Amino acid sequence: MLAGDAARVHSPLGGQGMNLGIHDAIALGHELSRIAQGASPDLLDAYNSTQRPVAEQVISITDRLTKIATVQGGLRQIRNLSVIALSFIIRRALARRLSLLGYVKEVRA
């Protein structure tokens, strides 16, 4: 079983490895608990199908942010002006995505 940083390689931009690791551990713990209570081991497939898209989306976002952060030449000024102009629009949505709060689902006992 792999979770968090052990399961994927991506840019450290935004501290996503830790967030994904915690998110993975909670989801995996929930599924293992259900299996220990008699549920089918097939739930581990559900773990993968649930967590993989989250990781892929986070990796995609961090890759894009890395590309934006490392632009060269004249594109830097355009990037800087764009960030200033759009910051009030994207700040909340980006913070929500980077924190993985958009993926939190209620865990039933």
Biopython code that builds the backbone (N, CA, C, O; Angstrom):
import numpy as np
from Bio.PDB.StructureBuilder import StructureBuilder

atoms = [
    (1, "MET", "N", (0.838, -1.179, 0.000)),
    (1, "MET", "CA", (0.000, 0.000, 0.000)),
    (1, "MET", "C", (0.880, 1.238, 0.000)),
    (1, "MET", "O", (1.818, 1.341, 0.790)),
    (2, "LEU", "N", (0.584, 2.149, -0.861)),
    (2, "LEU", "CA", (1.325, 3.396, -0.886)),
    (2, "LEU", "C", (0.351, 4.549, -0.735)),
    (2, "LEU", "O", (-0.764, 4.518, -1.255)),
    (3, "ALA", "N", (0.798, 5.565, -0.012)),
    (3, "ALA", "CA", (-0.039, 6.745, 0.191)),
    (3, "ALA", "C", (0.851, 7.971, 0.197)),
    (3, "ALA", "O", (2.032, 7.893, 0.533)),
    (4, "GLY", "N", (0.283, 9.090, -0.174)),
    (4, "GLY", "CA", (0.999, 10.368, -0.088)),
    (4, "GLY", "C", (2.244, 10.415, -0.940)),
    (4, "GLY", "O", (2.236, 9.964, -2.086)),
    (5, "ASP", "N", (3.324, 10.962, -0.384)),
    (5, "ASP", "CA", (4.574, 11.128, -1.125)),
    (5, "ASP", "C", (5.115, 9.815, -1.650)),
    (5, "ASP", "O", (5.767, 9.799, -2.694)),
    (6, "ALA", "N", (4.867, 8.714, -0.961)),
    (6, "ALA", "CA", (5.377, 7.418, -1.387)),
    (6, "ALA", "C", (4.693, 6.933, -2.664)),
    (6, "ALA", "O", (5.241, 6.095, -3.380)),
    (7, "ALA", "N", (3.509, 7.451, -2.950)),
    (7, "ALA", "CA", (2.736, 6.963, -4.082)),
    (7, "ALA", "C", (2.910, 7.797, -5.345)),
    (7, "ALA", "O", (2.498, 7.364, -6.421)),
    (8, "ARG", "N", (3.503, 8.969, -5.245)),
    (8, "ARG", "CA", (3.578, 9.839, -6.427)),
    (8, "ARG", "C", (4.719, 10.836, -6.306)),
    (8, "ARG", "O", (5.202, 11.143, -5.216)),
    (9, "VAL", "N", (5.127, 11.326, -7.460)),
    (9, "VAL", "CA", (6.191, 12.322, -7.500)),
    (9, "VAL", "C", (5.614, 13.576, -8.148)),
    (9, "VAL", "O", (5.037, 13.515, -9.233)),
    (10, "HIS", "N", (5.775, 14.703, -7.477)),
    (10, "HIS", "CA", (5.303, 15.961, -8.038)),
    (10, "HIS", "C", (6.067, 17.109, -7.403)),
    (10, "HIS", "O", (6.832, 16.922, -6.457)),
    (11, "SER", "N", (5.849, 18.281, -7.932)),
    (11, "SER", "CA", (6.514, 19.478, -7.422)),
    (11, "SER", "C", (6.121, 19.720, -5.962)),
    (11, "SER", "O", (4.976, 19.478, -5.582)),
    (12, "PRO", "N", (7.059, 20.194, -5.148)),
    (12, "PRO", "CA", (6.719, 20.520, -3.762)),
    (12, "PRO", "C", (5.930, 21.824, -3.627)),
    (12, "PRO", "O", (5.553, 22.206, -2.519)),
    (13, "LEU", "N", (5.682, 22.502, -4.735)),
    (13, "LEU", "CA", (4.957, 23.770, -4.705)),
    (13, "LEU", "C", (3.608, 23.601, -4.022)),
    (13, "LEU", "O", (2.792, 22.785, -4.449)),
    (14, "GLY", "N", (3.375, 24.357, -2.980)),
    (14, "GLY", "CA", (2.101, 24.318, -2.273)),
    (14, "GLY", "C", (2.033, 23.281, -1.168)),
    (14, "GLY", "O", (1.004, 23.160, -0.504)),
    (15, "GLY", "N", (3.101, 22.531, -0.956)),
    (15, "GLY", "CA", (3.113, 21.542, 0.130)),
    (15, "GLY", "C", (2.103, 20.427, -0.057)),
    (15, "GLY", "O", (1.540, 19.930, 0.919)),
    (16, "GLN", "N", (1.867, 20.029, -1.295)),
    (16, "GLN", "CA", (0.813, 19.060, -1.571)),
    (16, "GLN", "C", (1.128, 17.642, -1.130)),
    (16, "GLN", "O", (0.202, 16.869, -0.886)),
    (17, "GLY", "N", (2.392, 17.269, -1.017)),
    (17, "GLY", "CA", (2.735, 15.917, -0.594)),
    (17, "GLY", "C", (2.155, 15.594, 0.768)),
    (17, "GLY", "O", (1.566, 14.530, 0.957)),
    (18, "MET", "N", (2.314, 16.490, 1.705)),
    (18, "MET", "CA", (1.778, 16.274, 3.046)),
    (18, "MET", "C", (0.253, 16.201, 3.003)),
    (18, "MET", "O", (-0.345, 15.303, 3.594)),
    (19, "ASN", "N", (-0.367, 17.139, 2.309)),
    (19, "ASN", "CA", (-1.824, 17.145, 2.233)),
    (19, "ASN", "C", (-2.353, 15.856, 1.605)),
    (19, "ASN", "O", (-3.307, 15.261, 2.105)),
    (20, "LEU", "N", (-1.725, 15.429, 0.503)),
    (20, "LEU", "CA", (-2.164, 14.196, -0.139)),
    (20, "LEU", "C", (-1.924, 12.987, 0.761)),
    (20, "LEU", "O", (-2.746, 12.073, 0.808)),
    (21, "GLY", "N", (-0.809, 12.982, 1.468)),
    (21, "GLY", "CA", (-0.517, 11.878, 2.382)),
    (21, "GLY", "C", (-1.566, 11.755, 3.470)),
    (21, "GLY", "O", (-2.023, 10.654, 3.777)),
    (22, "ILE", "N", (-1.943, 12.866, 4.047)),
    (22, "ILE", "CA", (-2.980, 12.862, 5.084)),
    (22, "ILE", "C", (-4.316, 12.435, 4.490)),
    (22, "ILE", "O", (-5.033, 11.621, 5.073)),
    (23, "HIS", "N", (-4.641, 12.981, 3.345)),
    (23, "HIS", "CA", (-5.897, 12.643, 2.662)),
    (23, "HIS", "C", (-5.933, 11.151, 2.338)),
    (23, "HIS", "O", (-6.944, 10.487, 2.570)),
    (24, "ASP", "N", (-4.826, 10.622, 1.802)),
    (24, "ASP", "CA", (-4.740, 9.191, 1.484)),
    (24, "ASP", "C", (-4.879, 8.339, 2.742)),
    (24, "ASP", "O", (-5.618, 7.354, 2.748)),
    (25, "ALA", "N", (-4.173, 8.714, 3.802)),
    (25, "ALA", "CA", (-4.194, 7.919, 5.037)),
    (25, "ALA", "C", (-5.593, 7.846, 5.639)),
    (25, "ALA", "O", (-6.014, 6.793, 6.118)),
    (26, "ILE", "N", (-6.304, 8.953, 5.615)),
    (26, "ILE", "CA", (-7.674, 8.961, 6.147)),
    (26, "ILE", "C", (-8.574, 8.064, 5.304)),
    (26, "ILE", "O", (-9.338, 7.262, 5.840)),
    (27, "ALA", "N", (-8.480, 8.201, 3.987)),
    (27, "ALA", "CA", (-9.319, 7.386, 3.105)),
    (27, "ALA", "C", (-8.970, 5.901, 3.240)),
    (27, "ALA", "O", (-9.859, 5.053, 3.311)),
    (28, "LEU", "N", (-7.676, 5.593, 3.273)),
    (28, "LEU", "CA", (-7.258, 4.202, 3.401)),
    (28, "LEU", "C", (-7.672, 3.635, 4.759)),
    (28, "LEU", "O", (-8.159, 2.508, 4.832)),
    (29, "GLY", "N", (-7.487, 4.385, 5.806)),
    (29, "GLY", "CA", (-7.893, 3.943, 7.141)),
    (29, "GLY", "C", (-9.373, 3.644, 7.204)),
    (29, "GLY", "O", (-9.796, 2.665, 7.819)),
    (30, "HIS", "N", (-10.160, 4.495, 6.564)),
    (30, "HIS", "CA", (-11.606, 4.283, 6.538)),
    (30, "HIS", "C", (-11.950, 2.971, 5.830)),
    (30, "HIS", "O", (-12.759, 2.189, 6.328)),
    (31, "GLU", "N", (-11.338, 2.733, 4.673)),
    (31, "GLU", "CA", (-11.625, 1.507, 3.925)),
    (31, "GLU", "C", (-11.135, 0.274, 4.680)),
    (31, "GLU", "O", (-11.844, -0.731, 4.727)),
    (32, "LEU", "N", (-9.942, 0.324, 5.271)),
    (32, "LEU", "CA", (-9.419, -0.813, 6.034)),
    (32, "LEU", "C", (-10.292, -1.111, 7.249)),
    (32, "LEU", "O", (-10.486, -2.272, 7.610)),
    (33, "SER", "N", (-10.812, -0.071, 7.874)),
    (33, "SER", "CA", (-11.713, -0.250, 9.009)),
    (33, "SER", "C", (-12.978, -0.983, 8.579)),
    (33, "SER", "O", (-13.451, -1.886, 9.269)),
    (34, "ARG", "N", (-13.510, -0.588, 7.449)),
    (34, "ARG", "CA", (-14.718, -1.245, 6.942)),
    (34, "ARG", "C", (-14.443, -2.708, 6.600)),
    (34, "ARG", "O", (-15.281, -3.575, 6.850)),
    (35, "ILE", "N", (-13.265, -2.982, 6.025)),
    (35, "ILE", "CA", (-12.890, -4.365, 5.701)),
    (35, "ILE", "C", (-12.735, -5.177, 6.980)),
    (35, "ILE", "O", (-13.182, -6.323, 7.043)),
    (36, "ALA", "N", (-12.106, -4.594, 8.004)),
    (36, "ALA", "CA", (-11.928, -5.283, 9.292)),
    (36, "ALA", "C", (-13.273, -5.609, 9.942)),
    (36, "ALA", "O", (-13.375, -6.548, 10.732)),
    (37, "GLN", "N", (-14.306, -4.828, 9.605)),
    (37, "GLN", "CA", (-15.645, -5.076, 10.163)),
    (37, "GLN", "C", (-16.453, -6.020, 9.279)),
    (37, "GLN", "O", (-17.645, -6.220, 9.512)),
    (38, "GLY", "N", (-15.811, -6.602, 8.264)),
    (38, "GLY", "CA", (-16.483, -7.609, 7.454)),
    (38, "GLY", "C", (-16.826, -7.211, 6.034)),
    (38, "GLY", "O", (-17.358, -8.031, 5.287)),
    (39, "ALA", "N", (-16.544, -5.996, 5.640)),
    (39, "ALA", "CA", (-16.834, -5.570, 4.266)),
    (39, "ALA", "C", (-15.876, -6.269, 3.298)),
    (39, "ALA", "O", (-14.849, -6.811, 3.708)),
    (40, "SER", "N", (-16.215, -6.250, 2.050)),
    (40, "SER", "CA", (-15.406, -6.895, 1.019)),
    (40, "SER", "C", (-14.056, -6.196, 0.832)),
    (40, "SER", "O", (-13.985, -4.967, 0.853)),
    (41, "PRO", "N", (-12.987, -6.977, 0.650)),
    (41, "PRO", "CA", (-11.675, -6.376, 0.350)),
    (41, "PRO", "C", (-11.666, -5.592, -0.962)),
    (41, "PRO", "O", (-10.726, -4.845, -1.234)),
    (42, "ASP", "N", (-12.703, -5.762, -1.768)),
    (42, "ASP", "CA", (-12.810, -4.985, -2.999)),
    (42, "ASP", "C", (-12.882, -3.486, -2.729)),
    (42, "ASP", "O", (-12.707, -2.676, -3.640)),
    (43, "LEU", "N", (-13.141, -3.119, -1.471)),
    (43, "LEU", "CA", (-13.163, -1.696, -1.119)),
    (43, "LEU", "C", (-11.818, -1.035, -1.391)),
    (43, "LEU", "O", (-11.748, 0.178, -1.588)),
    (44, "LEU", "N", (-10.753, -1.826, -1.401)),
    (44, "LEU", "CA", (-9.433, -1.249, -1.703)),
    (44, "LEU", "C", (-9.382, -0.748, -3.137)),
    (44, "LEU", "O", (-8.660, 0.203, -3.436)),
    (45, "ASP", "N", (-10.150, -1.385, -4.038)),
    (45, "ASP", "CA", (-10.245, -0.870, -5.406)),
    (45, "ASP", "C", (-10.947, 0.483, -5.401)),
    (45, "ASP", "O", (-10.597, 1.382, -6.166)),
    (46, "ALA", "N", (-11.949, 0.613, -4.522)),
    (46, "ALA", "CA", (-12.655, 1.899, -4.403)),
    (46, "ALA", "C", (-11.705, 2.969, -3.891)),
    (46, "ALA", "O", (-11.766, 4.121, -4.323)),
    (47, "TYR", "N", (-10.820, 2.586, -2.963)),
    (47, "TYR", "CA", (-9.815, 3.532, -2.451)),
    (47, "TYR", "C", (-8.990, 4.073, -3.605)),
    (47, "TYR", "O", (-8.804, 5.284, -3.730)),
    (48, "ASN", "N", (-8.498, 3.177, -4.447)),
    (48, "ASN", "CA", (-7.681, 3.607, -5.579)),
    (48, "ASN", "C", (-8.469, 4.489, -6.538)),
    (48, "ASN", "O", (-7.982, 5.535, -6.966)),
    (49, "SER", "N", (-9.675, 4.074, -6.874)),
    (49, "SER", "CA", (-10.455, 4.845, -7.843)),
    (49, "SER", "C", (-10.903, 6.188, -7.287)),
    (49, "SER", "O", (-11.200, 7.104, -8.054)),
    (50, "THR", "N", (-10.957, 6.320, -5.965)),
    (50, "THR", "CA", (-11.319, 7.590, -5.344)),
    (50, "THR", "C", (-10.099, 8.498, -5.195)),
    (50, "THR", "O", (-10.174, 9.691, -5.491)),
    (51, "GLN", "N", (-8.996, 7.949, -4.744)),
    (51, "GLN", "CA", (-7.821, 8.760, -4.444)),
    (51, "GLN", "C", (-7.007, 9.139, -5.678)),
    (51, "GLN", "O", (-6.430, 10.226, -5.727)),
    (52, "ARG", "N", (-6.954, 8.270, -6.658)),
    (52, "ARG", "CA", (-6.140, 8.550, -7.838)),
    (52, "ARG", "C", (-6.555, 9.842, -8.558)),
    (52, "ARG", "O", (-5.686, 10.652, -8.882)),
    (53, "PRO", "N", (-7.852, 10.062, -8.818)),
    (53, "PRO", "CA", (-8.239, 11.315, -9.478)),
    (53, "PRO", "C", (-7.877, 12.560, -8.656)),
    (53, "PRO", "O", (-7.537, 13.600, -9.220)),
    (54, "VAL", "N", (-7.951, 12.451, -7.336)),
    (54, "VAL", "CA", (-7.556, 13.577, -6.481)),
    (54, "VAL", "C", (-6.084, 13.873, -6.687)),
    (54, "VAL", "O", (-5.700, 15.027, -6.878)),
    (55, "ALA", "N", (-5.259, 12.838, -6.650)),
    (55, "ALA", "CA", (-3.819, 13.018, -6.834)),
    (55, "ALA", "C", (-3.504, 13.558, -8.227)),
    (55, "ALA", "O", (-2.664, 14.446, -8.370)),
    (56, "GLU", "N", (-4.165, 13.035, -9.244)),
    (56, "GLU", "CA", (-3.920, 13.509, -10.604)),
    (56, "GLU", "C", (-4.271, 14.984, -10.752)),
    (56, "GLU", "O", (-3.563, 15.730, -11.428)),
    (57, "GLN", "N", (-5.356, 15.400, -10.126)),
    (57, "GLN", "CA", (-5.745, 16.802, -10.216)),
    (57, "GLN", "C", (-4.752, 17.695, -9.477)),
    (57, "GLN", "O", (-4.386, 18.760, -9.973)),
    (58, "VAL", "N", (-4.321, 17.269, -8.304)),
    (58, "VAL", "CA", (-3.341, 18.047, -7.539)),
    (58, "VAL", "C", (-2.024, 18.130, -8.295)),
    (58, "VAL", "O", (-1.411, 19.196, -8.352)),
    (59, "ILE", "N", (-1.585, 17.028, -8.871)),
    (59, "ILE", "CA", (-0.342, 17.024, -9.638)),
    (59, "ILE", "C", (-0.465, 17.947, -10.842)),
    (59, "ILE", "O", (0.479, 18.668, -11.165)),
    (60, "SER", "N", (-1.597, 17.934, -11.499)),
    (60, "SER", "CA", (-1.824, 18.825, -12.636)),
    (60, "SER", "C", (-1.746, 20.296, -12.215)),
    (60, "SER", "O", (-1.129, 21.116, -12.895)),
    (61, "ILE", "N", (-2.375, 20.613, -11.095)),
    (61, "ILE", "CA", (-2.349, 21.996, -10.599)),
    (61, "ILE", "C", (-0.935, 22.413, -10.225)),
    (61, "ILE", "O", (-0.499, 23.506, -10.585)),
    (62, "THR", "N", (-0.210, 21.553, -9.503)),
    (62, "THR", "CA", (1.148, 21.929, -9.092)),
    (62, "THR", "C", (2.075, 22.038, -10.293)),
    (62, "THR", "O", (2.973, 22.880, -10.303)),
    (63, "ASP", "N", (1.872, 21.194, -11.315)),
    (63, "ASP", "CA", (2.676, 21.324, -12.534)),
    (63, "ASP", "C", (2.419, 22.670, -13.217)),
    (63, "ASP", "O", (3.354, 23.343, -13.651)),
    (64, "ARG", "N", (1.144, 23.052, -13.308)),
    (64, "ARG", "CA", (0.813, 24.343, -13.921)),
    (64, "ARG", "C", (1.380, 25.507, -13.112)),
    (64, "ARG", "O", (1.918, 26.458, -13.678)),
    (65, "LEU", "N", (1.257, 25.428, -11.785)),
    (65, "LEU", "CA", (1.795, 26.489, -10.939)),
    (65, "LEU", "C", (3.314, 26.589, -11.058)),
    (65, "LEU", "O", (3.872, 27.686, -11.049)),
    (66, "THR", "N", (3.974, 25.448, -11.168)),
    (66, "THR", "CA", (5.430, 25.449, -11.336)),
    (66, "THR", "C", (5.804, 26.112, -12.655)),
    (66, "THR", "O", (6.732, 26.920, -12.698)),
    (67, "LYS", "N", (5.094, 25.780, -13.729)),
    (67, "LYS", "CA", (5.364, 26.409, -15.024)),
    (67, "LYS", "C", (5.130, 27.915, -14.967)),
    (67, "LYS", "O", (5.915, 28.688, -15.516)),
    (68, "ILE", "N", (4.061, 28.330, -14.308)),
    (68, "ILE", "CA", (3.769, 29.760, -14.184)),
    (68, "ILE", "C", (4.839, 30.449, -13.351)),
    (68, "ILE", "O", (5.270, 31.551, -13.688)),
    (69, "ALA", "N", (5.268, 29.818, -12.276)),
    (69, "ALA", "CA", (6.259, 30.424, -11.380)),
    (69, "ALA", "C", (7.641, 30.536, -12.017)),
    (69, "ALA", "O", (8.446, 31.368, -11.598)),
    (70, "THR", "N", (7.924, 29.716, -13.017)),
    (70, "THR", "CA", (9.270, 29.693, -13.592)),
    (70, "THR", "C", (9.347, 30.247, -15.005)),
    (70, "THR", "O", (10.312, 29.979, -15.720)),
    (71, "VAL", "N", (8.338, 31.019, -15.422)),
    (71, "VAL", "CA", (8.399, 31.599, -16.773)),
    (71, "VAL", "C", (9.599, 32.520, -16.894)),
    (71, "VAL", "O", (10.071, 33.086, -15.908)),
    (72, "GLN", "N", (10.078, 32.658, -18.106)),
    (72, "GLN", "CA", (11.276, 33.453, -18.369)),
    (72, "GLN", "C", (10.932, 34.704, -19.184)),
    (72, "GLN", "O", (9.871, 34.799, -19.801)),
    (73, "GLY", "N", (11.858, 35.651, -19.164)),
    (73, "GLY", "CA", (11.800, 36.827, -20.018)),
    (73, "GLY", "C", (10.578, 37.701, -19.812)),
    (73, "GLY", "O", (10.134, 37.930, -18.687)),
    (74, "GLY", "N", (10.040, 38.190, -20.937)),
    (74, "GLY", "CA", (8.918, 39.109, -20.918)),
    (74, "GLY", "C", (7.638, 38.521, -20.350)),
    (74, "GLY", "O", (6.750, 39.257, -19.920)),
    (75, "LEU", "N", (7.543, 37.211, -20.347)),
    (75, "LEU", "CA", (6.344, 36.578, -19.798)),
    (75, "LEU", "C", (6.226, 36.789, -18.288)),
    (75, "LEU", "O", (5.133, 36.713, -17.727)),
    (76, "ARG", "N", (7.352, 37.053, -17.641)),
    (76, "ARG", "CA", (7.310, 37.288, -16.188)),
    (76, "ARG", "C", (6.458, 38.504, -15.840)),
    (76, "ARG", "O", (5.656, 38.471, -14.907)),
    (77, "GLN", "N", (6.646, 39.572, -16.601)),
    (77, "GLN", "CA", (5.883, 40.794, -16.320)),
    (77, "GLN", "C", (4.389, 40.556, -16.574)),
    (77, "GLN", "O", (3.543, 41.009, -15.802)),
    (78, "ILE", "N", (4.078, 39.857, -17.639)),
    (78, "ILE", "CA", (2.678, 39.534, -17.932)),
    (78, "ILE", "C", (2.108, 38.670, -16.812)),
    (78, "ILE", "O", (0.989, 38.894, -16.350)),
    (79, "ARG", "N", (2.893, 37.676, -16.377)),
    (79, "ARG", "CA", (2.454, 36.814, -15.274)),
    (79, "ARG", "C", (2.185, 37.637, -14.023)),
    (79, "ARG", "O", (1.147, 37.479, -13.381)),
    (80, "ASN", "N", (3.121, 38.514, -13.677)),
    (80, "ASN", "CA", (2.982, 39.311, -12.459)),
    (80, "ASN", "C", (1.746, 40.214, -12.510)),
    (80, "ASN", "O", (1.006, 40.317, -11.532)),
    (81, "LEU", "N", (1.534, 40.850, -13.627)),
    (81, "LEU", "CA", (0.362, 41.720, -13.771)),
    (81, "LEU", "C", (-0.932, 40.906, -13.735)),
    (81, "LEU", "O", (-1.925, 41.329, -13.143)),
    (82, "SER", "N", (-0.911, 39.744, -14.369)),
    (82, "SER", "CA", (-2.092, 38.877, -14.372)),
    (82, "SER", "C", (-2.423, 38.400, -12.962)),
    (82, "SER", "O", (-3.589, 38.382, -12.568)),
    (83, "VAL", "N", (-1.412, 38.019, -12.213)),
    (83, "VAL", "CA", (-1.637, 37.549, -10.843)),
    (83, "VAL", "C", (-2.237, 38.664, -9.994)),
    (83, "VAL", "O", (-3.162, 38.431, -9.216)),
    (84, "ILE", "N", (-1.712, 39.860, -10.144)),
    (84, "ILE", "CA", (-2.242, 40.998, -9.386)),
    (84, "ILE", "C", (-3.696, 41.270, -9.781)),
    (84, "ILE", "O", (-4.554, 41.472, -8.922)),
    (85, "ALA", "N", (-3.958, 41.274, -11.081)),
    (85, "ALA", "CA", (-5.299, 41.592, -11.572)),
    (85, "ALA", "C", (-6.324, 40.524, -11.205)),
    (85, "ALA", "O", (-7.484, 40.846, -10.948)),
    (86, "LEU", "N", (-5.912, 39.265, -11.177)),
    (86, "LEU", "CA", (-6.854, 38.174, -10.953)),
    (86, "LEU", "C", (-6.836, 37.616, -9.536)),
    (86, "LEU", "O", (-7.620, 36.723, -9.213)),
    (87, "SER", "N", (-5.957, 38.129, -8.693)),
    (87, "SER", "CA", (-5.773, 37.517, -7.379)),
    (87, "SER", "C", (-7.059, 37.467, -6.556)),
    (87, "SER", "O", (-7.304, 36.492, -5.846)),
    (88, "PHE", "N", (-7.870, 38.499, -6.648)),
    (88, "PHE", "CA", (-9.104, 38.495, -5.849)),
    (88, "PHE", "C", (-10.079, 37.431, -6.339)),
    (88, "PHE", "O", (-10.925, 36.979, -5.567)),
    (89, "ILE", "N", (-9.983, 37.022, -7.590)),
    (89, "ILE", "CA", (-10.879, 36.006, -8.150)),
    (89, "ILE", "C", (-10.377, 34.601, -7.835)),
    (89, "ILE", "O", (-11.154, 33.725, -7.457)),
    (90, "ILE", "N", (-9.074, 34.396, -7.994)),
    (90, "ILE", "CA", (-8.549, 33.028, -7.889)),
    (90, "ILE", "C", (-8.030, 32.651, -6.509)),
    (90, "ILE", "O", (-7.835, 31.466, -6.238)),
    (91, "ARG", "N", (-7.802, 33.607, -5.642)),
    (91, "ARG", "CA", (-7.188, 33.320, -4.340)),
    (91, "ARG", "C", (-7.957, 32.268, -3.548)),
    (91, "ARG", "O", (-7.368, 31.292, -3.084)),
    (92, "ARG", "N", (-9.243, 32.453, -3.393)),
    (92, "ARG", "CA", (-10.051, 31.528, -2.576)),
    (92, "ARG", "C", (-10.129, 30.141, -3.227)),
    (92, "ARG", "O", (-9.954, 29.125, -2.555)),
    (93, "ALA", "N", (-10.389, 30.108, -4.523)),
    (93, "ALA", "CA", (-10.503, 28.820, -5.222)),
    (93, "ALA", "C", (-9.178, 28.062, -5.180)),
    (93, "ALA", "O", (-9.157, 26.848, -4.974)),
    (94, "LEU", "N", (-8.082, 28.777, -5.373)),
    (94, "LEU", "CA", (-6.765, 28.128, -5.344)),
    (94, "LEU", "C", (-6.441, 27.623, -3.945)),
    (94, "LEU", "O", (-5.922, 26.517, -3.794)),
    (95, "ALA", "N", (-6.735, 28.403, -2.938)),
    (95, "ALA", "CA", (-6.487, 27.978, -1.558)),
    (95, "ALA", "C", (-7.316, 26.746, -1.225)),
    (95, "ALA", "O", (-6.832, 25.837, -0.551)),
    (96, "ARG", "N", (-8.536, 26.708, -1.683)),
    (96, "ARG", "CA", (-9.407, 25.552, -1.428)),
    (96, "ARG", "C", (-8.843, 24.300, -2.100)),
    (96, "ARG", "O", (-8.826, 23.223, -1.503)),
    (97, "ARG", "N", (-8.389, 24.444, -3.331)),
    (97, "ARG", "CA", (-7.821, 23.291, -4.037)),
    (97, "ARG", "C", (-6.508, 22.838, -3.416)),
    (97, "ARG", "O", (-6.288, 21.641, -3.234)),
    (98, "LEU", "N", (-5.637, 23.783, -3.091)),
    (98, "LEU", "CA", (-4.338, 23.420, -2.530)),
    (98, "LEU", "C", (-4.470, 22.780, -1.152)),
    (98, "LEU", "O", (-3.630, 21.970, -0.762)),
    (99, "SER", "N", (-5.514, 23.138, -0.419)),
    (99, "SER", "CA", (-5.719, 22.549, 0.905)),
    (99, "SER", "C", (-6.444, 21.205, 0.838)),
    (99, "SER", "O", (-6.532, 20.496, 1.840)),
    (100, "LEU", "N", (-6.957, 20.859, -0.332)),
    (100, "LEU", "CA", (-7.747, 19.650, -0.568)),
    (100, "LEU", "C", (-9.097, 19.676, 0.137)),
    (100, "LEU", "O", (-9.738, 18.634, 0.273)),
    (101, "LEU", "N", (-9.538, 20.835, 0.583)),
    (101, "LEU", "CA", (-10.836, 20.929, 1.251)),
    (101, "LEU", "C", (-11.986, 20.585, 0.313)),
    (101, "LEU", "O", (-13.049, 20.155, 0.761)),
    (102, "GLY", "N", (-11.780, 20.770, -0.962)),
    (102, "GLY", "CA", (-12.814, 20.443, -1.933)),
    (102, "GLY", "C", (-13.051, 18.947, -2.063)),
    (102, "GLY", "O", (-14.039, 18.526, -2.665)),
    (103, "TYR", "N", (-12.151, 18.136, -1.503)),
    (103, "TYR", "CA", (-12.266, 16.688, -1.619)),
    (103, "TYR", "C", (-12.694, 16.010, -0.333)),
    (103, "TYR", "O", (-12.823, 14.787, -0.288)),
    (104, "VAL", "N", (-12.913, 16.783, 0.703)),
    (104, "VAL", "CA", (-13.284, 16.193, 1.983)),
    (104, "VAL", "C", (-14.681, 15.617, 1.866)),
    (104, "VAL", "O", (-15.618, 16.293, 1.443)),
    (105, "LYS", "N", (-14.801, 14.357, 2.249)),
    (105, "LYS", "CA", (-16.141, 13.763, 2.246)),
    (105, "LYS", "C", (-16.419, 13.268, 3.646)),
    (105, "LYS", "O", (-15.510, 12.925, 4.402)),
    (106, "GLU", "N", (-17.676, 13.241, 3.968)),
    (106, "GLU", "CA", (-18.091, 12.855, 5.304)),
    (106, "GLU", "C", (-17.781, 11.370, 5.527)),
    (106, "GLU", "O", (-18.107, 10.525, 4.693)),
    (107, "VAL", "N", (-17.163, 11.077, 6.634)),
    (107, "VAL", "CA", (-16.847, 9.689, 6.975)),
    (107, "VAL", "C", (-17.917, 9.203, 7.942)),
    (107, "VAL", "O", (-18.131, 9.787, 9.005)),
    (108, "ARG", "N", (-18.576, 8.131, 7.555)),
    (108, "ARG", "CA", (-19.634, 7.565, 8.397)),
    (108, "ARG", "C", (-19.053, 6.488, 9.293)),
    (108, "ARG", "O", (-18.231, 5.679, 8.863)),
    (109, "ALA", "N", (-19.481, 6.488, 10.519)),
    (109, "ALA", "CA", (-18.999, 5.468, 11.477)),
    (109, "ALA", "C", (-19.691, 4.152, 11.259)),
    (109, "ALA", "O", (-19.415, 3.184, 11.968)),
]
sb = StructureBuilder()
sb.init_structure("model")
sb.init_model(0)
sb.init_chain("A")
sb.init_seg("    ")
for serial, (resi, resn, name, xyz) in enumerate(atoms, 1):
    if name == "N":
        sb.init_residue(resn, " ", resi, " ")
    sb.init_atom(name, np.array(xyz, "f"), 0.0, 1.0, " ", f" {name:<3s}", serial, name[0])
structure = sb.get_structure()
